[in-house]
Amino acid sequence: MTSWFHPGVIFFVAAALLPLVSLLPAGQSKQKKSHPLIQTIQQVILIAAPLVAVTVTLNAIFGNTVPTGDYWRFDFISTPITLGVVDKLSLMFSCIFTLMALIGAVYALHVRNTAEHSAAFLYIGSALGVIFAGDYLSLFLFWELMAFSSSYLIFASGTTQSKAAGHRYLLVHIAGGLCLLAGILLHYHESGSMVFTIMDHTHSVGFYLIMTGFILNAAVPPLNAWLTDAYPEATITGAVFMCAFTTKTAIYVLLRGFPGTELLIWLGTIMAVYGVIYAVLENDCRRLLAYHIISQVGYMVAAVGIGSELAFNGAAAHAFAHILYKGLLFMGAGAVIYMTGKRKLTELDGLYKAMPVTLCLYMIGALSISAFPFFSGFVSKSLVIAAAEQDHMAIVTLMLLLASSGTFLHTGLKLPYYMFYGKDSSLNDSPIKRQEPPLNMLIAMSLAAVACITIGVFPQLLYQLLPYPVDFDPYTPVHITTTLSILIFTALGFAVFLRHLDPEDTISLDTDWYYRKGAAVFMWIANHPLSRYEQWMSKASLGLLSAAQYLAKQGLRFDKGLIDATVNGIANLTRRSGQRLRQLQSGIINHYALAMVVGVVAVITFGAVVFDVYLQFFEWLR
């Protein structure tokens, strides 16, 4: 036994227990609604599982009972498997994952869909499995389980759009998993090792295939469209979990395997600006937030590419902060959708009167993602930008600052303005919508908001969790004045150009256009040229088969009518001749005499015929 326990196991056990609870005698009623006792037990499991996982992780971090090292090791078909790589990086990600699982579980307490809760816990457990995986085999298995379990959170919405988005999400992640698997096999062939560690920058095919599998989950353009396609279609609570785990798990594996890869610097920088630009075009509130996931993850990808200790810490810290404030933003948008049934900005306005608490909590998340001083995004994003400055990357620094300004413009100003303010909407005419969301949703949002402010005010609480020692003060006069100048200038620009920023009820085309159109072209080819070719081949095959059947029938008739008749005739003649010969061997003298006479006559006749032919032949020769 060791003093470390894998927190992912807790979620796997809870995922199995949740549906079993509904089978208890109290739950066996004819009504479709669950018994209150069953609901209570399930809610206890929903809270207890992440609470225990948080306790286990915090004990490992601060209890000084778990030394750094490898745990839960065994051999499988002569391959060493390690399920527990415990160090500061894995424990930090475990801390934020379990904490967000607790917040998300509180947010989802009102949901009665047991399958959705089980899928969410499987998703969290598999993400933790990736975090602690020390070999490529276990990493791949947890990676794929994460994709399949999270896809249910999209299908669970039950709409036509969610089913289509869920299928696309699943297909894209299966493709990414195949790239990862191919890269793992090539890497194993080249190195003979399945240990998951920093890859040598050999730039081999295996190197790029593994990185492709990772950056697909990070939603790096042009492999990003699955995120903005799927997240808005997920359930209200499912989207909160999804925005926290998939992309940040990808950041973790990039930190673990590809730090210092220069290509990632430029991919991440482009990614940060790309998400902001597309957010300008969005009318769907969750789709707009999804594009800002892409933008914020771009900071982390760029920091992984820079690869210095400061950048490494910056990527990890920004992932930690991002999970909290992005979860808060999705919870705020989800609360609005839950109470109104609307999610387009052109359909939402005037809600500040009905949902003032939701608005305040949302704005804490908006100020955090915009990197306002004394909010979490300020102390984490500063590490990334400082790392770019330290390495004299002027273009990268400038583009990241521009992306930060764009984030405040859309997430901190445009979205809350059009969602909560503006002219009063008919939404407020309905009494059922003149209220805040359920209490558990407000509590969850409050927990995330408190965490965002606490980290912003006391950054050392976050910095002490980082992999490398931190000697960085985000609250320098220069940094504060520079950041506030950018934010104030952005706010002025918003006020001046407000009428030009009105959302429009349109659909923006992203890289998903290619596989949507590509799928349409593929289906056209399948339904027309290939289908016609198949029909022609089918008809030709049927014609050949008919001809072969006709020939077979004629052959059978020839066989029976001529061959079999000839053979049978000869056989019958032979049999009758034998019978006659047998009768001649009767021992009667008269029979023998008759046989001798017949034989002499036959020989004389045969000899005469032969002699006549002989004479005619010689006559012809003359």
MARFIKOL-673075 format. One record per residue (C-alpha): residue number from 1; residue in three letters; x, y, z. Coordinates in nm, 2 decimals, decimal comma, m for minus. Example, Ala and Ser with C-alpha at 12.3 -4.5 7.8 and 13.67 -1.06 7.14 Angstrom:
// MARFIKOL-673075
    k    r      c1      c2      c3
    1  ala    1,23   m0,45    0,78
    2  ser    1,37   m0,11    0,71
// end
This chain:
// MARFIKOL-673075
    k    r      c1      c2      c3
    1  met    0,00    0,00    0,00
    2  thr    0,11    0,36   m0,06
    3  ser   m0,01    0,68    0,10
    4  trp   m0,14    0,81   m0,24
    5  phe   m0,48    0,73   m0,37
    6  his   m0,58    0,80   m0,73
    7  pro   m0,87    1,06   m0,72
    8  gly   m1,00    0,94   m1,06
    9  val   m1,11    0,62   m0,90
   10  ile   m1,35    0,81   m0,68
   11  phe   m1,53    0,94   m0,98
   12  phe   m1,54    0,61   m1,15
   13  val   m1,70    0,45   m0,84
   14  ala   m1,95    0,73   m0,81
   15  ala   m2,03    0,70   m1,18
   16  ala   m2,12    0,34   m1,12
   17  leu   m2,31    0,40   m0,80
   18  leu   m2,54    0,67   m0,94
   19  pro   m2,75    0,45   m1,17
   20  leu   m2,74    0,16   m0,91
   21  val   m2,91    0,38   m0,65
   22  ser   m3,21    0,42   m0,87
   23  leu   m3,25    0,04   m0,85
   24  leu   m3,31    0,05   m0,48
   25  pro   m3,66   m0,06   m0,36
   26  ala   m3,76    0,30   m0,29
   27  gly   m3,70    0,38   m0,65
   28  gln   m3,92    0,10   m0,79
   29  ser   m4,24    0,31   m0,84
   30  lys   m4,48    0,32   m1,12
   31  gln   m4,44    0,70   m1,15
   32  lys   m4,17    0,83   m1,39
   33  lys   m4,04    1,07   m1,12
   34  ser   m3,77    0,93   m0,88
   35  his   m3,85    0,88   m0,52
   36  pro   m3,73    1,18   m0,30
   37  leu   m3,51    0,95   m0,10
   38  ile   m3,34    0,83   m0,42
   39  gln   m3,29    1,19   m0,54
   40  thr   m3,14    1,27   m0,20
   41  ile   m2,89    0,98   m0,21
   42  gln   m2,79    1,07   m0,56
   43  gln   m2,73    1,43   m0,46
   44  val   m2,52    1,32   m0,17
   45  ile   m2,31    1,11   m0,40
   46  leu   m2,28    1,41   m0,64
   47  ile   m2,13    1,63   m0,37
   48  ala   m1,94    1,36   m0,17
   49  ala   m1,74    1,22   m0,46
   50  pro   m1,57    1,55   m0,57
   51  leu   m1,54    1,66   m0,20
   52  val   m1,35    1,35   m0,12
   53  ala   m1,14    1,39   m0,43
   54  val   m1,05    1,75   m0,34
   55  thr   m0,96    1,63    0,01
   56  val   m0,73    1,36   m0,12
   57  thr   m0,56    1,60   m0,36
   58  leu   m0,51    1,88   m0,10
   59  asn   m0,38    1,62    0,15
   60  ala   m0,12    1,51   m0,11
   61  ile   m0,02    1,87   m0,18
   62  phe   m0,01    2,02    0,17
   63  gly   m0,01    1,71    0,40
   64  asn    0,35    1,62    0,32
   65  thr    0,25    1,25    0,32
   66  val    0,30    1,17   m0,05
   67  pro    0,65    1,20   m0,18
   68  thr    0,70    1,28   m0,55
   69  gly    0,73    0,96   m0,75
   70  asp    0,55    0,69   m0,95
   71  tyr    0,27    0,50   m0,79
   72  trp    0,03    0,22   m0,90
   73  arg    0,28    0,05   m1,13
   74  phe    0,25   m0,29   m1,29
   75  asp    0,34   m0,48   m1,60
   76  phe    0,10   m0,55   m1,88
   77  ile    0,21   m0,78   m2,17
   78  ser    0,57   m0,70   m2,08
   79  thr    0,50   m0,32   m2,09
   80  pro    0,54   m0,11   m1,77
   81  ile    0,22    0,07   m1,68
   82  thr    0,22    0,37   m1,44
   83  leu   m0,12    0,51   m1,34
   84  gly    0,02    0,76   m1,08
   85  val    0,29    1,00   m1,18
   86  val    0,28    1,23   m0,88
   87  asp    0,46    1,56   m0,89
   88  lys    0,38    1,93   m0,86
   89  leu    0,24    1,96   m1,21
   90  ser    0,00    1,66   m1,19
   91  leu   m0,11    1,76   m0,84
   92  met   m0,18    2,11   m0,94
   93  phe   m0,40    2,00   m1,23
   94  ser   m0,56    1,74   m1,00
   95  cys   m0,64    2,02   m0,75
   96  ile   m0,82    2,24   m1,01
   97  phe   m0,99    1,95   m1,18
   98  thr   m1,14    1,82   m0,85
   99  leu   m1,23    2,17   m0,74
  100  met   m1,41    2,24   m1,06
  101  ala   m1,58    1,90   m1,03
  102  leu   m1,72    2,00   m0,70
  103  ile   m1,84    2,34   m0,83
  104  gly   m1,99    2,17   m1,13
  105  ala   m2,17    1,91   m0,92
  106  val   m2,33    2,18   m0,70
  107  tyr   m2,44    2,36   m1,02
  108  ala   m2,60    2,04   m1,15
  109  leu   m2,78    1,93   m0,83
  110  his   m3,12    2,02   m0,98
  111  val   m3,07    1,79   m1,28
  112  arg   m3,26    1,46   m1,26
  113  asn   m3,08    1,29   m1,55
  114  thr   m2,88    1,01   m1,38
  115  ala   m2,71    0,91   m1,70
  116  glu   m2,58    1,27   m1,75
  117  his   m2,43    1,27   m1,40
  118  ser   m2,26    0,94   m1,46
  119  ala   m2,12    1,05   m1,79
  120  ala   m1,99    1,37   m1,63
  121  phe   m1,82    1,17   m1,36
  122  leu   m1,67    0,93   m1,61
  123  tyr   m1,54    1,23   m1,80
  124  ile   m1,38    1,38   m1,49
  125  gly   m1,23    1,05   m1,38
  126  ser   m1,08    0,99   m1,73
  127  ala   m0,94    1,34   m1,73
  128  leu   m0,77    1,27   m1,40
  129  gly   m0,65    0,94   m1,55
  130  val   m0,47    1,13   m1,82
  131  ile   m0,32    1,37   m1,57
  132  phe   m0,16    1,10   m1,37
  133  ala   m0,07    0,86   m1,66
  134  gly    0,30    0,78   m1,68
  135  asp    0,28    0,57   m2,00
  136  tyr    0,13    0,62   m2,35
  137  leu   m0,09    0,31   m2,32
  138  ser   m0,29    0,42   m2,02
  139  leu   m0,29    0,78   m2,14
  140  phe   m0,45    0,67   m2,47
  141  leu   m0,72    0,46   m2,30
  142  phe   m0,82    0,74   m2,07
  143  trp   m0,79    0,99   m2,36
  144  glu   m1,05    0,79   m2,56
  145  leu   m1,28    0,73   m2,26
  146  met   m1,28    1,11   m2,20
  147  ala   m1,40    1,16   m2,56
  148  phe   m1,68    0,91   m2,55
  149  ser   m1,81    1,01   m2,20
  150  ser   m1,81    1,38   m2,28
  151  ser   m1,99    1,32   m2,61
  152  tyr   m2,29    1,20   m2,41
  153  leu   m2,31    1,55   m2,25
  154  ile   m2,39    1,68   m2,60
  155  phe   m2,63    1,40   m2,70
  156  ala   m2,82    1,45   m2,36
  157  ser   m2,97    1,78   m2,49
  158  gly   m3,19    1,57   m2,71
  159  thr   m3,23    1,82   m2,99
  160  thr   m3,17    1,76   m3,36
  161  gln   m2,88    2,01   m3,35
  162  ser   m2,72    1,84   m3,05
  163  lys   m2,74    1,50   m3,20
  164  ala   m2,57    1,62   m3,52
  165  ala   m2,31    1,81   m3,32
  166  gly   m2,25    1,51   m3,10
  167  his   m2,18    1,29   m3,39
  168  arg   m1,94    1,54   m3,54
  169  tyr   m1,77    1,58   m3,21
  170  leu   m1,73    1,21   m3,17
  171  leu   m1,60    1,16   m3,52
  172  val   m1,34    1,44   m3,49
  173  his   m1,21    1,31   m3,16
  174  ile   m1,19    0,95   m3,29
  175  ala   m0,98    1,09   m3,58
  176  gly   m0,76    1,26   m3,33
  177  gly   m0,74    0,95   m3,13
  178  leu   m0,62    0,75   m3,43
  179  cys   m0,35    1,01   m3,50
  180  leu   m0,24    0,98   m3,14
  181  leu   m0,24    0,60   m3,15
  182  ala   m0,04    0,59   m3,48
  183  gly    0,21    0,83   m3,33
  184  ile    0,24    0,62   m3,02
  185  leu    0,31    0,31   m3,22
  186  leu    0,57    0,48   m3,43
  187  his    0,73    0,63   m3,12
  188  tyr    0,74    0,29   m2,96
  189  his    0,90    0,14   m3,28
  190  glu    1,16    0,41   m3,28
  191  ser    1,24    0,43   m2,91
  192  gly    1,13    0,10   m2,77
  193  ser    0,97    0,28   m2,48
  194  met    0,61    0,36   m2,38
  195  val    0,70    0,60   m2,10
  196  phe    0,52    0,93   m2,13
  197  thr    0,78    1,20   m2,09
  198  ile    0,93    1,50   m2,28
  199  met    0,98    1,39   m2,64
  200  asp    1,31    1,44   m2,81
  201  his    1,27    1,70   m3,08
  202  thr    1,35    1,46   m3,36
  203  his    1,06    1,59   m3,56
  204  ser    0,98    1,24   m3,67
  205  val    0,64    1,13   m3,81
  206  gly    0,56    0,99   m3,46
  207  phe    0,65    1,32   m3,30
  208  tyr    0,41    1,52   m3,52
  209  leu    0,13    1,26   m3,50
  210  ile    0,13    1,26   m3,12
  211  met    0,14    1,64   m3,12
  212  thr   m0,15    1,65   m3,37
  213  gly   m0,36    1,43   m3,14
  214  phe   m0,29    1,66   m2,85
  215  ile   m0,34    2,00   m3,02
  216  leu   m0,67    1,87   m3,17
  217  asn   m0,80    1,85   m2,81
  218  ala   m0,65    2,19   m2,74
  219  ala   m0,87    2,32   m3,03
  220  val   m0,57    2,48   m3,22
  221  pro   m0,68    2,62   m3,56
  222  pro   m0,76    2,48   m3,80
  223  leu   m0,85    2,18   m3,57
  224  asn   m1,08    2,40   m3,36
  225  ala   m1,43    2,39   m3,51
  226  trp   m1,54    2,09   m3,30
  227  leu   m1,53    2,31   m2,99
  228  thr   m1,75    2,59   m3,10
  229  asp   m1,98    2,35   m3,28
  230  ala   m2,04    2,12   m2,99
  231  tyr   m2,02    2,32   m2,66
  232  pro   m2,32    2,54   m2,74
  233  glu   m2,53    2,23   m2,81
  234  ala   m2,44    2,05   m2,48
  235  thr   m2,67    2,05   m2,18
  236  ile   m2,65    2,35   m1,96
  237  thr   m2,46    2,17   m1,69
  238  gly   m2,26    1,95   m1,94
  239  ala   m2,11    2,26   m2,11
  240  val   m1,97    2,37   m1,77
  241  phe   m1,78    2,05   m1,73
  242  met   m1,67    2,04   m2,10
  243  cys   m1,52    2,39   m2,09
  244  ala   m1,31    2,29   m1,80
  245  phe   m1,15    1,96   m1,89
  246  thr   m1,08    1,87   m2,25
  247  thr   m0,87    2,17   m2,36
  248  lys   m0,69    2,19   m2,03
  249  thr   m0,61    1,82   m2,03
  250  ala   m0,45    1,89   m2,37
  251  ile   m0,25    2,17   m2,22
  252  tyr   m0,12    1,94   m1,95
  253  val    0,00    1,67   m2,20
  254  leu    0,17    1,94   m2,41
  255  leu    0,34    2,07   m2,10
  256  arg    0,45    1,71   m2,01
  257  gly    0,56    1,61   m2,36
  258  phe    0,63    1,92   m2,58
  259  pro    0,77    2,21   m2,39
  260  gly    1,00    2,43   m2,60
  261  thr    0,85    2,33   m2,93
  262  glu    0,88    2,65   m3,13
  263  leu    0,59    2,57   m3,36
  264  leu    0,35    2,59   m3,07
  265  ile    0,45    2,96   m3,00
  266  trp    0,31    3,07   m3,34
  267  leu    0,01    2,83   m3,33
  268  gly   m0,08    2,96   m2,98
  269  thr   m0,03    3,33   m3,08
  270  ile   m0,25    3,29   m3,39
  271  met   m0,50    3,10   m3,18
  272  ala   m0,53    3,38   m2,93
  273  val   m0,62    3,64   m3,20
  274  tyr   m0,83    3,39   m3,40
  275  gly   m1,07    3,33   m3,12
  276  val   m1,12    3,70   m3,05
  277  ile   m1,19    3,78   m3,42
  278  tyr   m1,45    3,51   m3,45
  279  ala   m1,62    3,62   m3,13
  280  val   m1,69    3,95   m3,30
  281  leu   m1,93    3,77   m3,54
  282  glu   m2,11    3,56   m3,28
  283  asn   m2,47    3,60   m3,18
  284  asp   m2,50    3,28   m2,97
  285  cys   m2,38    3,36   m2,61
  286  arg   m2,23    3,02   m2,55
  287  arg   m2,07    3,00   m2,89
  288  leu   m1,91    3,35   m2,82
  289  leu   m1,78    3,21   m2,49
  290  ala   m1,65    2,90   m2,68
  291  tyr   m1,45    3,12   m2,91
  292  his   m1,29    3,28   m2,61
  293  ile   m1,19    2,94   m2,49
  294  ile   m0,99    2,91   m2,81
  295  ser   m0,84    3,25   m2,75
  296  gln   m0,74    3,19   m2,39
  297  val   m0,60    2,84   m2,46
  298  gly   m0,39    3,01   m2,72
  299  tyr   m0,20    3,19   m2,44
  300  met   m0,12    2,85   m2,28
  301  val   m0,02    2,69   m2,61
  302  ala    0,22    2,98   m2,68
  303  ala    0,36    2,95   m2,33
  304  val    0,43    2,58   m2,38
  305  gly    0,61    2,66   m2,70
  306  ile    0,83    2,93   m2,53
  307  gly    0,93    2,66   m2,28
  308  ser    1,11    2,86   m2,02
  309  glu    1,04    2,81   m1,65
  310  leu    0,84    3,13   m1,64
  311  ala    0,64    3,04   m1,95
  312  phe    0,59    2,68   m1,81
  313  asn    0,45    2,83   m1,49
  314  gly    0,24    3,07   m1,69
  315  ala    0,07    2,80   m1,89
  316  ala   m0,01    2,60   m1,58
  317  ala   m0,13    2,90   m1,39
  318  his   m0,34    3,03   m1,67
  319  ala   m0,50    2,69   m1,71
  320  phe   m0,58    2,69   m1,34
  321  ala   m0,74    3,04   m1,35
  322  his   m0,91    2,97   m1,68
  323  ile   m1,10    2,67   m1,55
  324  leu   m1,25    2,88   m1,28
  325  tyr   m1,35    3,20   m1,47
  326  lys   m1,46    3,02   m1,78
  327  gly   m1,67    2,78   m1,57
  328  leu   m1,82    3,08   m1,41
  329  leu   m1,90    3,25   m1,74
  330  phe   m2,06    2,93   m1,88
  331  met   m2,26    2,90   m1,56
  332  gly   m2,38    3,25   m1,59
  333  ala   m2,48    3,20   m1,95
  334  gly   m2,64    2,87   m1,86
  335  ala   m2,84    3,03   m1,59
  336  val   m2,98    3,28   m1,84
  337  ile   m3,06    3,00   m2,09
  338  tyr   m3,22    2,79   m1,81
  339  met   m3,45    3,07   m1,70
  340  thr   m3,54    3,21   m2,05
  341  gly   m3,49    2,93   m2,29
  342  lys   m3,31    3,18   m2,52
  343  arg   m2,94    3,19   m2,60
  344  lys   m2,90    3,44   m2,89
  345  leu   m2,80    3,80   m2,80
  346  thr   m3,06    3,93   m3,04
  347  glu   m3,33    3,77   m2,82
  348  leu   m3,18    3,86   m2,48
  349  asp   m3,20    4,21   m2,32
  350  gly   m3,33    4,38   m2,01
  351  leu   m3,25    4,08   m1,78
  352  tyr   m3,06    4,29   m1,53
  353  lys   m3,39    4,36   m1,35
  354  ala   m3,48    3,99   m1,32
  355  met   m3,14    3,84   m1,26
  356  pro   m2,91    4,10   m1,08
  357  val   m2,72    3,84   m0,88
  358  thr   m2,65    3,64   m1,19
  359  leu   m2,53    3,95   m1,36
  360  cys   m2,29    4,04   m1,07
  361  leu   m2,14    3,69   m1,06
  362  tyr   m2,11    3,68   m1,43
  363  met   m1,92    4,01   m1,43
  364  ile   m1,67    3,87   m1,18
  365  gly   m1,59    3,60   m1,44
  366  ala   m1,58    3,86   m1,72
  367  leu   m1,33    4,08   m1,53
  368  ser   m1,12    3,78   m1,45
  369  ile   m1,09    3,67   m1,82
  370  ser   m1,02    4,03   m1,91
  371  ala   m0,72    4,03   m1,68
  372  phe   m0,84    4,32   m1,45
  373  pro   m0,62    4,38   m1,16
  374  phe   m0,72    4,19   m0,84
  375  phe   m0,89    3,92   m1,05
  376  ser   m0,75    3,57   m1,13
  377  gly   m0,68    3,63   m1,50
  378  phe   m0,45    3,92   m1,42
  379  val   m0,20    3,72   m1,21
  380  ser   m0,19    3,42   m1,46
  381  lys   m0,20    3,60   m1,79
  382  ser    0,08    3,83   m1,67
  383  leu    0,32    3,53   m1,64
  384  val    0,27    3,44   m2,00
  385  ile    0,31    3,79   m2,14
  386  ala    0,62    3,84   m1,91
  387  ala    0,77    3,52   m2,05
  388  ala    0,72    3,64   m2,41
  389  glu    0,88    3,98   m2,31
  390  gln    1,17    3,80   m2,13
  391  asp    1,25    3,61   m2,45
  392  his    1,23    3,93   m2,66
  393  met    0,93    3,81   m2,87
  394  ala    0,79    4,15   m2,95
  395  ile    0,53    4,03   m3,21
  396  val    0,41    3,76   m2,98
  397  thr    0,37    4,00   m2,69
  398  leu    0,19    4,26   m2,90
  399  met   m0,06    4,00   m3,04
  400  leu   m0,13    3,86   m2,69
  401  leu   m0,20    4,21   m2,56
  402  leu   m0,44    4,27   m2,86
  403  ala   m0,61    3,95   m2,78
  404  ser   m0,66    4,05   m2,42
  405  ser   m0,82    4,38   m2,53
  406  gly   m1,05    4,19   m2,76
  407  thr   m1,15    3,96   m2,48
  408  phe   m1,26    4,24   m2,26
  409  leu   m1,45    4,40   m2,56
  410  his   m1,67    4,09   m2,62
  411  thr   m1,68    3,89   m2,30
  412  gly   m1,66    4,18   m2,05
  413  leu   m1,86    4,44   m2,24
  414  lys   m2,06    4,33   m2,55
  415  leu   m2,20    4,00   m2,41
  416  pro   m2,32    4,13   m2,07
  417  tyr   m2,45    4,45   m2,23
  418  tyr   m2,67    4,28   m2,49
  419  met   m2,76    3,99   m2,26
  420  phe   m2,86    4,19   m1,95
  421  tyr   m2,91    4,56   m2,06
  422  gly   m3,04    4,74   m2,36
  423  lys   m3,41    4,80   m2,41
  424  asp   m3,65    4,59   m2,20
  425  ser   m3,75    4,26   m2,36
  426  ser   m4,07    4,07   m2,36
  427  leu   m3,89    3,81   m2,16
  428  asn   m3,95    4,02   m1,85
  429  asp   m4,33    4,01   m1,91
  430  ser   m4,34    3,65   m1,80
  431  pro   m4,36    3,61   m1,42
  432  ile   m4,18    3,28   m1,42
  433  lys   m3,87    3,44   m1,57
  434  arg   m3,87    3,73   m1,33
  435  gln   m3,64    3,55   m1,09
  436  glu   m3,29    3,41   m1,04
  437  pro   m3,20    3,06   m1,12
  438  pro   m3,22    2,78   m0,86
  439  leu   m3,02    2,83   m0,54
  440  asn   m2,77    2,56   m0,62
  441  met   m2,67    2,73   m0,94
  442  leu   m2,61    3,06   m0,76
  443  ile   m2,41    2,88   m0,49
  444  ala   m2,18    2,72   m0,75
  445  met   m2,13    3,05   m0,93
  446  ser   m2,05    3,21   m0,60
  447  leu   m1,79    2,95   m0,52
  448  ala   m1,62    3,01   m0,86
  449  ala   m1,64    3,39   m0,81
  450  val   m1,49    3,38   m0,47
  451  ala   m1,20    3,16   m0,61
  452  cys   m1,14    3,41   m0,89
  453  ile   m1,12    3,71   m0,65
  454  thr   m0,91    3,52   m0,39
  455  ile   m0,65    3,42   m0,65
  456  gly   m0,64    3,77   m0,79
  457  val   m0,59    3,93   m0,45
  458  phe   m0,36    3,67   m0,31
  459  pro   m0,16    3,54   m0,62
  460  gln    0,09    3,35   m0,40
  461  leu   m0,19    3,09   m0,32
  462  leu   m0,17    3,00   m0,69
  463  tyr    0,20    3,05   m0,74
  464  gln    0,30    2,81   m0,46
  465  leu    0,12    2,53   m0,66
  466  leu    0,33    2,59   m0,98
  467  pro    0,60    2,34   m1,09
  468  tyr    0,89    2,58   m1,06
  469  pro    0,96    2,84   m0,79
  470  val    0,81    3,18   m0,88
  471  asp    0,99    3,50   m0,84
  472  phe    0,74    3,73   m1,00
  473  asp    0,52    4,02   m0,88
  474  pro    0,23    4,10   m1,11
  475  tyr    0,14    4,41   m0,91
  476  thr    0,41    4,64   m1,03
  477  pro    0,31    5,00   m1,11
  478  val    0,41    4,96   m1,48
  479  his    0,21    4,65   m1,52
  480  ile   m0,10    4,78   m1,35
  481  thr   m0,10    5,11   m1,54
  482  thr   m0,03    4,94   m1,88
  483  thr   m0,31    4,69   m1,82
  484  leu   m0,56    4,95   m1,71
  485  ser   m0,47    5,18   m2,00
  486  ile   m0,55    4,90   m2,25
  487  leu   m0,88    4,81   m2,07
  488  ile   m1,00    5,17   m2,04
  489  phe   m0,91    5,24   m2,41
  490  thr   m1,11    4,93   m2,50
  491  ala   m1,41    5,05   m2,30
  492  leu   m1,40    5,39   m2,47
  493  gly   m1,39    5,22   m2,80
  494  phe   m1,69    5,01   m2,71
  495  ala   m1,89    5,32   m2,61
  496  val   m1,80    5,50   m2,93
  497  phe   m1,87    5,22   m3,17
  498  leu   m2,15    5,06   m2,98
  499  arg   m2,41    5,09   m3,26
  500  his   m2,17    4,91   m3,49
  501  leu   m2,13    4,62   m3,26
  502  asp   m2,50    4,52   m3,25
  503  pro   m2,53    4,14   m3,29
  504  glu   m2,68    4,01   m3,60
  505  asp   m2,88    3,69   m3,63
  506  thr   m2,64    3,52   m3,87
  507  ile   m2,42    3,20   m3,87
  508  ser   m2,05    3,25   m3,89
  509  leu   m1,85    3,00   m4,10
  510  asp   m1,54    2,84   m3,94
  511  thr   m1,32    2,56   m4,05
  512  asp   m1,61    2,32   m3,98
  513  trp   m1,74    2,44   m4,32
  514  tyr   m1,48    2,22   m4,48
  515  tyr   m1,58    1,90   m4,32
  516  arg   m1,95    1,99   m4,33
  517  lys   m1,92    2,05   m4,71
  518  gly   m1,67    1,77   m4,74
  519  ala   m1,92    1,54   m4,58
  520  ala   m2,19    1,67   m4,82
  521  val   m1,96    1,61   m5,12
  522  phe   m1,88    1,26   m5,00
  523  met   m2,25    1,18   m4,95
  524  trp   m2,32    1,31   m5,31
  525  ile   m2,05    1,09   m5,45
  526  ala   m2,18    0,80   m5,25
  527  asn   m2,54    0,86   m5,36
  528  his   m2,48    0,94   m5,72
  529  pro   m2,17    0,81   m5,90
  530  leu   m2,09    0,53   m5,66
  531  ser   m2,45    0,43   m5,63
  532  arg   m2,50    0,43   m6,00
  533  tyr   m2,18    0,23   m6,05
  534  glu   m2,30   m0,01   m5,78
  535  gln   m2,63   m0,05   m5,96
  536  trp   m2,46   m0,11   m6,29
  537  met   m2,23   m0,37   m6,14
  538  ser   m2,53   m0,53   m5,97
  539  lys   m2,72   m0,55   m6,30
  540  ala   m2,41   m0,68   m6,48
  541  ser   m2,36   m0,94   m6,21
  542  leu   m2,72   m1,05   m6,22
  543  gly   m2,69   m1,08   m6,61
  544  leu   m2,37   m1,29   m6,57
  545  leu   m2,54   m1,49   m6,31
  546  ser   m2,85   m1,55   m6,53
  547  ala   m2,62   m1,65   m6,82
  548  ala   m2,42   m1,89   m6,59
  549  gln   m2,75   m2,04   m6,46
  550  tyr   m2,87   m2,09   m6,82
  551  leu   m2,54   m2,26   m6,92
  552  ala   m2,56   m2,47   m6,61
  553  lys   m2,91   m2,59   m6,70
  554  gln   m2,81   m2,67   m7,06
  555  gly   m2,50   m2,85   m6,93
  556  leu   m2,71   m3,05   m6,69
  557  arg   m2,96   m3,13   m6,97
  558  phe   m2,66   m3,24   m7,20
  559  asp   m2,51   m3,44   m6,92
  560  lys   m2,84   m3,62   m6,85
  561  gly   m2,96   m3,65   m7,21
  562  leu   m2,64   m3,76   m7,39
  563  ile   m2,35   m3,84   m7,16
  564  asp   m2,56   m4,02   m6,90
  565  ala   m2,77   m4,20   m7,17
  566  thr   m2,45   m4,32   m7,35
  567  val   m2,28   m4,44   m7,04
  568  asn   m2,60   m4,60   m6,91
  569  gly   m2,66   m4,76   m7,26
  570  ile   m2,31   m4,91   m7,27
  571  ala   m2,34   m5,02   m6,91
  572  asn   m2,67   m5,19   m6,98
  573  leu   m2,53   m5,36   m7,30
  574  thr   m2,23   m5,48   m7,11
  575  arg   m2,45   m5,61   m6,83
  576  arg   m2,68   m5,80   m7,08
  577  ser   m2,38   m5,94   m7,27
  578  gly   m2,24   m6,06   m6,94
  579  gln   m2,57   m6,23   m6,86
  580  arg   m2,57   m6,40   m7,19
  581  leu   m2,22   m6,52   m7,15
  582  arg   m2,30   m6,65   m6,81
  583  gln   m2,59   m6,84   m6,95
  584  leu   m2,35   m7,00   m7,20
  585  gln   m2,15   m7,15   m6,91
  586  ser   m2,43   m7,37   m6,82
  587  gly   m2,25   m7,71   m6,88
  588  ile   m2,49   m7,81   m7,16
  589  ile   m2,32   m7,94   m7,48
  590  asn   m2,57   m7,79   m7,71
  591  his   m2,50   m7,44   m7,57
  592  tyr   m2,13   m7,48   m7,62
  593  ala   m2,18   m7,60   m7,98
  594  leu   m2,40   m7,30   m8,05
  595  ala   m2,14   m7,07   m7,91
  596  met   m1,86   m7,22   m8,12
  597  val   m2,07   m7,19   m8,44
  598  val   m2,15   m6,83   m8,36
  599  gly   m1,79   m6,75   m8,28
  600  val   m1,66   m6,92   m8,61
  601  val   m1,92   m6,72   m8,81
  602  ala   m1,82   m6,40   m8,64
  603  val   m1,45   m6,46   m8,70
  604  ile   m1,51   m6,55   m9,07
  605  thr   m1,73   m6,24   m9,12
  606  phe   m1,48   m6,01   m8,95
  607  gly   m1,19   m6,16   m9,16
  608  ala   m1,39   m6,12   m9,48
  609  val   m1,47   m5,75   m9,41
  610  val   m1,10   m5,68   m9,32
  611  phe   m0,98   m5,87   m9,64
  612  asp   m1,23   m5,67   m9,85
  613  val   m1,11   m5,34   m9,70
  614  tyr   m0,75   m5,45   m9,76
  615  leu   m0,81   m5,52  m10,13
  616  gln   m1,00   m5,19  m10,18
  617  phe   m0,71   m5,00  m10,02
  618  phe   m0,45   m5,15  m10,25
  619  glu   m0,68   m5,10  m10,55
  620  trp   m0,70   m4,73  m10,46
  621  leu   m0,32   m4,71  m10,43
  622  arg   m0,28   m4,82  m10,79
// end
